[in-house]
């Protein structure tokens, strides 16, 4: 299962976007710049989970 972002916790900082080695995460301008994971591209490596400063991402 791909990483999931809790939109209520997401601080829109972009740390997860920078940490993802596959580019599977983007900030969505139509959703207040909250992070969104492309499940098809996510390899479940956990880099984003470890990087998120507000613990908004889970595997």
C-alpha positions, 0 to 999 in steps of 0.5 A, a space after each residue: 500500500 502506498 504512502 497516505 497523507 493526512 491532509 489535515 496535518 499536512 503543513 505544505 512544507 514540501 519536505 516529502 516532495 524533496 525526499 521522495 526518490 521516485 517523484 511520487 509526491 507533489 504539492 497540489 495547488 488546488 488543495 491548499 498546496 497539500 501533499 498528494 502521493 501518486 500511489 502507482 509511483 510510490 515504492 513504499 520506501 518510507 523516505 517521506 514518512 521519516 522526513 515529514 516534520 508534522 508526522 502527516 504521512 503513513 505507510 
